[in-house]
Amino acid sequence: MRPTLQDHLVLCDMDNTLLTASEGLPRCNSTVIRLFVEMGGRFTVATGRPPESIRAALGDIRLSVPAISCNGSLIYDFSTDTVLHRAAVDRMQATLAINDVIAAFPEVGVAVMAEDGAMFVVRGNPYTHALQVEEHIGSVACPLDSVPEPWLKVVFAAKPEVLDRLARFEKAHYYGRENYFVRTNSVYYEIMPSGVSKASALQQLCALVGVPQQNVVAIGDYYNDLEIMRAAGYAVAVANAPAEVRAEADEVTLCSCMEGGVGEFLYKLISPRTAV
């Protein structure tokens, strides 16, 4: 692939790809992203984070096109502060699952991302607290029946071995066809609207900005990035990605997330245009 800066769109996962919640955004990544955009490149993010958290993490970095947020439930335009697309889980079916999990797993925290990405904590634990602190998300503690609509996604948060048991529990129960469950992190297990993902949002984003899907470069690090990496024209995995994710990528960076893997890839795109 020989991409030109104007003809292609780079779509990047955030956590453990572009940055980490504990250490933030590596300076090498932010520096090269700014240069890439200044030179006409199109760059945005596809993430499970809500818009408030994206804004806090990226600071003054300007995204060239709208962002995919809440794992595809929102497409958000930061240049106008508007939601361009919104999808919602089926509240009744999600409620059945949440009530079962609350009864069966007292150690699992439960949060609902609702409205335009606001976080409503139904049952807190150290993992929901860490999510709020590390991702700079404001939250409201409230009972489940008081969470406003629409519900964008539901997050179950606990240590990995507890979520392993929760996943087996969920697969042994039926909660309808309007939602699905997905592991998005070692400590997060989520309910999403059926048919909605980063990859489905990619199709809509491409239509909105007029970029063919085969002209998209997707950069990721985890299993939940595989679908969008497969849907894109070119897939990049950062060096810290699991072996299964690296195996499906067209390219693997030499650097890990915190070493600046995203900046490494973007610099390869712009370096032929900066040579004297």
Backbone hydrogen bonds in HBPLUS format (Angstrom, degrees):
<---DONOR---> <-ACCEPTOR-->    atom                        ^
c    i                          cat <-CA-CA->   ^        H-A-AA   ^      H-
h    n   atom  resd res      DA  || num        DHA   H-A  angle D-A-AA Bond
n    s   type  num  typ     dist DA aas  dist angle  dist       angle   num
A0009-LEU N   A0215-ASN O   3.13 MM 206  6.50 154.4  2.20 143.8 150.7     1
A0217-VAL N   A0009-LEU O   2.83 MM 208  6.14 164.8  1.85 155.6 159.7     2
A0010-VAL N   A0042-ARG O   2.89 MM  32  6.18 175.6  1.89 156.6 156.6     3
A0044-THR N   A0010-VAL O   2.99 MM  34  6.46 153.9  2.06 165.4 172.1     4
A0011-LEU N   A0217-VAL O   2.75 MM 206  5.99 172.7  1.75 172.5 174.7     5
A0219-ILE N   A0011-LEU O   2.92 MM 208  6.32 156.9  1.97 156.4 161.5     6
A0012-CYS N   A0044-THR O   2.98 MM  32  6.33 163.2  2.01 140.9 145.5     7
A0046-ALA N   A0012-CYS O   2.91 MM  34  5.74 150.7  2.00 124.4 128.6     8
A0013-ASP N   A0219-ILE O   2.94 MM 206  6.12 166.9  1.96 162.3 166.0     9
A0017-THR N   A0014-MET O   3.12 MM   3  5.33 164.8  2.14 122.6 124.1    10
A0018-LEU N   A0014-MET O   2.76 MM   4  4.67 140.8  1.91 124.9 137.9    11
A0019-LEU N   A0014-MET O   3.01 MM   5  5.85 159.8  2.05 152.9 149.9    12
A0016-ASN N   A0019-LEU O   2.58 MM   3  5.40 148.1  1.67 164.0 172.1    13
A0020-THR N   A0024-GLY O   3.21 MM   4  5.12 160.4  2.25 127.2 129.5    14
A0024-GLY N   A0020-THR O   2.75 MM   4  5.12 139.2  1.91 141.6 147.8    15
A0029-ASN N   A0026-PRO O   3.03 MM   3  5.40 124.3  2.35 105.3 118.8    16
A0030-SER N   A0026-PRO O   3.17 MM   4  6.59 164.1  2.19 157.3 160.6    17
A0031-THR N   A0027-ARG O   2.89 MM   4  5.99 163.9  1.91 155.4 159.9    18
A0032-VAL N   A0028-CYS O   3.17 MM   4  6.22 165.5  2.19 142.8 146.5    19
A0033-ILE N   A0029-ASN O   2.93 MM   4  6.05 159.0  1.97 154.2 160.7    20
A0034-ARG N   A0030-SER O   3.09 MM   4  6.22 165.1  2.11 147.1 150.5    21
A0035-LEU N   A0031-THR O   3.17 MM   4  6.43 159.5  2.21 144.4 150.0    22
A0036-PHE N   A0032-VAL O   2.79 MM   4  5.93 161.6  1.83 151.9 157.3    23
A0037-VAL N   A0033-ILE O   2.93 MM   4  6.17 164.0  1.96 156.7 159.6    24
A0038-GLU N   A0034-ARG O   2.91 MM   4  6.05 161.6  1.94 148.8 154.6    25
A0039-MET N   A0035-LEU O   2.99 MM   4  6.15 140.1  2.15 144.7 154.5    26
A0041-GLY N   A0036-PHE O   2.85 MM   5  5.22 149.6  1.94 156.2 147.4    27
A0040-GLY N   A0037-VAL O   2.94 MM   3  5.14 160.6  1.98 110.9 115.1    28
A0064-SER N   A0043-PHE O   2.95 MM  21  5.35 147.0  2.06 152.8 158.7    29
A0068-ILE N   A0045-VAL O   2.94 MM  23  6.18 164.5  1.97 161.2 160.4    30
A0047-THR N   A0068-ILE O   2.97 MM  21  6.21 160.1  2.01 144.4 147.7    31
A0071-ASN N   A0047-THR O   2.81 MM  24  5.37 168.4  1.82 126.6 128.3    32
A0070-CYS N   A0049-ARG O   3.07 MM  21  5.23 164.6  2.10 125.2 127.9    33
A0053-SER N   A0050-PRO O   3.05 MM   3  5.51 123.7  2.38 112.3 125.3    34
A0054-ILE N   A0050-PRO O   3.09 MM   4  6.39 156.7  2.15 154.6 162.0    35
A0055-ARG N   A0051-PRO O   2.96 MM   4  6.15 170.8  1.97 162.4 163.3    36
A0056-ALA N   A0052-GLU O   3.18 MM   4  6.36 158.6  2.23 140.4 146.2    37
A0057-ALA N   A0053-SER O   2.98 MM   4  6.12 157.4  2.03 148.5 154.2    38
A0058-LEU N   A0054-ILE O   2.99 MM   4  6.12 158.2  2.04 156.9 161.9    39
A0059-GLY N   A0055-ARG O   3.08 MM   4  5.98 138.0  2.27 144.0 152.4    40
A0061-ILE N   A0058-LEU O   3.10 MM   3  5.51 166.5  2.12 130.9 134.0    41
A0067-ALA N   A0076-TYR O   2.81 MM   9  5.28 157.1  1.86 157.6 151.8    42
A0076-TYR N   A0067-ALA O   2.87 MM   9  5.28 155.6  1.93 152.9 157.9    43
A0069-SER N   A0074-LEU O   2.83 MM   5  4.99 171.9  1.83 148.6 150.6    44
A0072-GLY N   A0069-SER O   2.94 MM   3  5.56 150.0  2.03 118.2 126.6    45
A0074-LEU N   A0069-SER O   3.20 MM   5  4.99 163.9  2.22 141.5 136.6    46
A0073-SER N   A0070-CYS O   3.25 MM   3  5.35 170.1  2.26 109.5 112.5    47
A0087-ALA N   A0073-SER O   2.79 MM  14  4.74 142.0  1.93 139.3 145.2    48
A0075-ILE N   A0085-HIS O   3.02 MM  10  5.06 147.4  2.13 138.9 138.7    49
A0084-LEU N   A0075-ILE O   2.77 MM   9  5.41 161.0  1.81 161.8 166.8    50
A0077-ASP N   A0082-THR O   2.89 MM   5  5.37 171.8  1.90 169.7 169.0    51
A0081-ASP N   A0077-ASP O   2.76 MM   4  5.56 117.7  2.15 139.0 157.6    52
A0082-THR N   A0077-ASP O   3.17 MM   5  5.37 151.6  2.26 139.8 145.6    53
A0089-VAL N   A0151-TRP O   2.76 MM  62  5.68 154.8  1.82 158.0 166.4    54
A0094-ALA N   A0090-ASP O   2.96 MM   4  6.08 159.7  2.00 155.0 161.7    55
A0095-THR N   A0091-ARG O   2.84 MM   4  5.91 152.7  1.92 147.5 154.9    56
A0096-LEU N   A0092-MET O   3.24 MM   4  6.54 153.0  2.32 144.9 150.5    57
A0097-ALA N   A0093-GLN O   3.34 MM   4  6.66 159.9  2.38 144.9 149.2    58
A0098-ILE N   A0094-ALA O   2.87 MM   4  6.12 164.7  1.90 156.3 160.9    59
A0099-ASN N   A0095-THR O   2.95 MM   4  6.07 169.1  1.96 153.6 156.1    60
A0100-ASP N   A0096-LEU O   3.16 MM   4  6.33 154.2  2.23 142.5 149.4    61
A0101-VAL N   A0097-ALA O   2.93 MM   4  6.18 160.7  1.97 153.5 158.8    62
A0102-ILE N   A0098-ILE O   2.85 MM   4  6.06 165.4  1.87 157.4 161.4    63
A0103-ALA N   A0099-ASN O   3.10 MM   4  6.23 153.1  2.17 139.8 146.5    64
A0104-ALA N   A0100-ASP O   2.90 MM   4  6.06 153.8  1.97 148.3 155.9    65
A0105-PHE N   A0101-VAL O   2.77 MM   4  5.51 151.8  1.85 154.5 158.4    66
A0108-VAL N   A0105-PHE O   3.12 MM   3  5.63 170.2  2.13 120.9 124.0    67
A0109-GLY N   A0157-ALA O   2.85 MM  48  4.90 166.9  1.87 156.3 151.9    68
A0157-ALA N   A0109-GLY O   2.87 MM  48  4.90 160.6  1.91 135.6 140.5    69
A0110-VAL N   A0123-ARG O   2.80 MM  13  5.02 153.6  1.86 137.4 146.3    70
A0122-VAL N   A0110-VAL O   2.87 MM  12  5.41 142.3  2.01 138.9 150.3    71
A0123-ARG N   A0110-VAL O   3.15 MM  13  5.02 166.6  2.17 137.5 137.9    72
A0111-ALA N   A0155-VAL O   2.94 MM  44  5.16 155.6  2.00 148.5 155.5    73
A0155-VAL N   A0111-ALA O   2.75 MM  44  5.16 175.2  1.75 161.8 163.2    74
A0112-VAL N   A0120-PHE O   2.83 MM   8  5.16 161.6  1.87 146.8 152.0    75
A0120-PHE N   A0112-VAL O   2.87 MM   8  5.16 161.8  1.91 148.2 154.4    76
A0113-MET N   A0153-LYS O   2.91 MM  40  5.37 162.2  1.95 155.5 161.2    77
A0152-LEU N   A0113-MET O   2.68 MM  39  5.46 148.7  1.77 148.7 159.4    78
A0153-LYS N   A0113-MET O   3.36 MM  40  5.37 153.7  2.43 138.0 141.2    79
A0114-ALA N   A0118-ALA O   2.85 MM   4  5.38 158.5  1.90 155.3 159.6    80
A0117-GLY N   A0114-ALA O   2.84 MM   3  5.32 150.1  1.93 131.2 141.3    81
A0118-ALA N   A0114-ALA O   2.93 MM   4  5.38 130.6  2.18 164.4 159.3    82
A0115-GLU N   A0150-PRO O   2.85 MM  35  5.28 136.3  2.04 148.0 159.7    83
A0140-VAL N   A0119-MET O   2.95 MM  21  6.44 144.8  2.07 148.5 159.8    84
A0121-VAL N   A0140-VAL O   2.75 MM  19  5.99 145.4  1.87 138.8 150.2    85
A0142-CYS N   A0121-VAL O   3.11 MM  21  6.24 156.1  2.17 141.6 147.6    86
A0129-HIS N   A0125-ASN O   3.06 MM   4  6.29 160.7  2.10 159.7 165.8    87
A0130-ALA N   A0126-PRO O   2.92 MM   4  6.04 153.7  1.99 136.2 143.5    88
A0131-LEU N   A0127-TYR O   2.99 MM   4  6.14 151.2  2.07 138.6 146.3    89
A0132-GLN N   A0128-THR O   3.12 MM   4  6.39 157.3  2.17 144.7 149.2    90
A0133-VAL N   A0129-HIS O   2.99 MM   4  6.27 165.4  2.01 155.7 159.4    91
A0134-GLU N   A0130-ALA O   2.79 MM   4  5.71 166.6  1.80 154.8 158.5    92
A0135-GLU N   A0131-LEU O   3.10 MM   4  5.76 151.8  2.18 136.3 143.8    93
A0137-ILE N   A0132-GLN O   2.95 MM   5  4.71 154.7  2.01 133.1 140.5    94
A0136-HIS N   A0133-VAL O   3.37 MM   3  5.17 159.1  2.42  96.9 102.9    95
A0146-SER N   A0143-PRO O   2.98 MM   3  5.51 159.6  2.02 116.9 123.6    96
A0147-VAL N   A0144-LEU O   3.16 MM   3  5.54 167.7  2.17 114.7 118.6    97
A0154-VAL N   A0191-ILE O   3.08 MM  37  4.91 156.3  2.14 135.3 141.8    98
A0191-ILE N   A0154-VAL O   2.88 MM  37  4.91 151.4  1.96 134.4 142.7    99
A0156-PHE N   A0189-TYR O   2.75 MM  33  5.08 162.5  1.78 156.5 162.2   100
A0189-TYR N   A0156-PHE O   2.92 MM  33  5.08 157.7  1.97 147.4 153.5   101
A0158-ALA N   A0187-VAL O   3.21 MM  29  5.33 150.8  2.30 131.1 139.9   102
A0162-VAL N   A0159-LYS O   2.99 MM   3  5.57 131.6  2.23 116.8 129.4   103
A0163-LEU N   A0159-LYS O   3.18 MM   4  6.52 157.2  2.24 152.8 159.8   104
A0164-ASP N   A0160-PRO O   2.91 MM   4  6.19 142.3  2.05 148.3 159.6   105
A0165-ARG N   A0161-GLU O   3.32 MM   4  6.55 151.3  2.41 134.5 140.0   106
A0166-LEU N   A0162-VAL O   2.90 MM   4  6.24 151.6  1.98 144.7 153.9   107
A0167-ALA N   A0163-LEU O   2.85 MM   4  6.00 155.1  1.91 145.9 151.3   108
A0168-ARG N   A0164-ASP O   3.26 MM   4  6.57 155.4  2.33 141.7 147.3   109
A0169-PHE N   A0165-ARG O   2.94 MM   4  6.18 155.1  2.00 147.6 155.1   110
A0170-GLU N   A0166-LEU O   2.81 MM   4  6.08 162.8  1.84 156.1 159.8   111
A0171-LYS N   A0167-ALA O   3.07 MM   4  6.25 158.1  2.12 146.2 151.5   112
A0172-ALA N   A0169-PHE O   3.10 MM   3  5.27 139.0  2.28 100.3 112.0   113
A0173-HIS N   A0170-GLU O   3.09 MM   3  5.29 163.1  2.12 108.9 113.9   114
A0194-SER N   A0178-GLU O   2.84 MM  16  5.23 174.1  1.84 129.5 127.4   115
A0180-TYR N   A0192-MET O   2.83 MM  12  5.41 150.1  1.92 153.1 160.4   116
A0192-MET N   A0180-TYR O   2.82 MM  12  5.41 164.6  1.84 160.6 165.9   117
A0182-VAL N   A0190-GLU O   2.86 MM   8  5.30 150.4  1.95 144.8 152.9   118
A0190-GLU N   A0182-VAL O   2.81 MM   8  5.30 178.9  1.81 153.9 154.0   119
A0184-THR N   A0188-TYR O   3.26 MM   4  5.78 144.9  2.39 131.7 141.5   120
A0188-TYR N   A0185-ASN O   3.33 MM   3  4.97 162.9  2.36  98.2 103.2   121
A0196-VAL N   A0193-PRO O   3.05 MM   3  5.49 152.8  2.13 139.9 139.3   122
A0201-ALA N   A0197-SER O   3.05 MM   4  6.24 160.8  2.09 148.9 154.3   123
A0202-LEU N   A0198-LYS O   2.89 MM   4  6.09 137.1  2.07 138.1 150.3   124
A0203-GLN N   A0199-ALA O   3.31 MM   4  6.70 149.9  2.40 146.2 151.0   125
A0204-GLN N   A0200-SER O   3.43 MM   4  6.82 157.9  2.48 143.0 147.8   126
A0205-LEU N   A0201-ALA O   2.79 MM   4  6.03 158.7  1.84 153.7 160.3   127
A0206-CYS N   A0202-LEU O   2.88 MM   4  6.04 164.5  1.90 155.1 158.5   128
A0207-ALA N   A0203-GLN O   3.19 MM   4  6.42 154.7  2.25 142.8 149.1   129
A0208-LEU N   A0204-GLN O   2.98 MM   4  6.24 149.7  2.08 144.8 153.5   130
A0209-VAL N   A0205-LEU O   2.96 MM   4  6.22 156.5  2.02 157.8 162.6   131
A0210-GLY N   A0206-CYS O   2.81 MM   4  5.55 123.1  2.13 139.9 152.2   132
A0211-VAL N   A0206-CYS O   3.12 MM   5  4.93 145.5  2.25 131.2 138.6   133
A0215-ASN N   A0212-PRO O   2.84 MM   3  5.35 158.1  1.89 116.0 123.6   134
A0216-VAL N   A0213-GLN O   3.16 MM   3  5.46 155.5  2.22 116.6 116.3   135
A0233-GLY N   A0216-VAL O   2.97 MM  17  5.31 126.3  2.26 131.5 147.1   136
A0234-TYR N   A0216-VAL O   3.16 MM  18  6.48 143.2  2.30 159.7 159.6   137
A0218-ALA N   A0234-TYR O   2.96 MM  16  6.42 158.1  2.01 164.5 168.6   138
A0236-VAL N   A0218-ALA O   2.84 MM  18  6.10 164.8  1.86 162.7 163.2   139
A0220-GLY N   A0236-VAL O   2.99 MM  16  6.52 154.2  2.06 158.8 165.0   140
A0238-VAL N   A0220-GLY O   3.23 MM  18  6.55 154.1  2.30 160.3 167.2   141
A0225-ASP N   A0222-TYR O   2.85 MM   3  5.42 159.5  1.89 118.4 125.0   142
A0226-LEU N   A0223-TYR O   3.11 MM   3  5.44 160.5  2.15 110.4 116.4   143
A0229-MET N   A0225-ASP O   2.95 MM   4  6.12 153.8  2.02 154.6 163.2   144
A0230-ARG N   A0226-LEU O   2.83 MM   4  6.02 151.6  1.91 150.5 157.4   145
A0231-ALA N   A0227-GLU O   3.03 MM   4  6.23 141.9  2.18 137.6 148.2   146
A0232-ALA N   A0228-ILE O   3.03 MM   4  6.10 138.3  2.21 141.7 150.4   147
A0250-ASP N   A0235-ALA O   2.82 MM  15  5.17 138.4  2.00 124.7 137.1   148
A0251-GLU N   A0235-ALA O   3.14 MM  16  6.55 138.0  2.33 152.0 161.9   149
A0237-ALA N   A0251-GLU O   2.96 MM  14  6.45 156.8  2.02 155.6 162.6   150
A0253-THR N   A0237-ALA O   2.98 MM  16  6.45 155.7  2.04 157.1 165.1   151
A0241-ALA N   A0238-VAL O   3.01 MM   3  5.72 167.2  2.03 128.5 130.5   152
A0239-ALA N   A0255-CYS O   3.28 MM  16  5.59 159.8  2.32 138.5 132.5   153
A0245-VAL N   A0242-PRO O   3.02 MM   3  5.41 127.8  2.30 108.1 121.2   154
A0246-ARG N   A0242-PRO O   2.99 MM   4  6.33 165.1  2.02 159.2 163.9   155
A0247-ALA N   A0243-ALA O   2.89 MM   4  6.00 149.5  1.99 146.3 154.5   156
A0248-GLU N   A0245-VAL O   3.16 MM   3  5.44 140.1  2.33 103.5 113.8   157
A0249-ALA N   A0246-ARG O   3.23 MM   3  5.30 156.2  2.29 103.7 110.8   158
A0259-GLU N   A0256-SER O   3.24 MM   3  5.06 131.7  2.49  92.8 106.1   159
A0261-GLY N   A0256-SER O   2.90 MM   5  5.17 140.1  2.06 142.2 146.1   160
A0260-GLY N   A0257-CYS O   3.01 MM   3  5.41 157.0  2.07 109.8 117.3   161
A0264-GLU N   A0260-GLY O   2.88 MM   4  6.10 152.7  1.95 152.2 160.9   162
A0265-PHE N   A0261-GLY O   3.13 MM   4  6.42 157.5  2.19 145.6 149.6   163
A0266-LEU N   A0262-VAL O   2.97 MM   4  6.24 173.0  1.97 158.9 160.6   164
A0267-TYR N   A0263-GLY O   2.88 MM   4  5.91 155.8  1.94 148.3 154.8   165
A0268-LYS N   A0264-GLU O   3.30 MM   4  6.57 143.2  2.44 138.4 146.9   166
A0268-LYS N   A0265-PHE O   3.06 MM   3  5.26 126.1  2.36  99.7 113.5   167
A0269-LEU N   A0266-LEU O   2.98 MM   3  5.15 128.8  2.25  98.5 112.3   168
A0270-ILE N   A0266-LEU O   3.11 MM   4  6.51 149.4  2.20 148.5 157.0   169
A0271-SER N   A0267-TYR O   2.75 MM   4  5.58 146.5  1.86 151.9 158.7   170
A0273-ARG N   A0270-ILE O   2.90 MM   3  5.38 141.2  2.06 114.1 125.8   171
A0274-THR N   A0271-SER O   3.14 MM   3  5.06 155.7  2.20 101.7 109.2   172
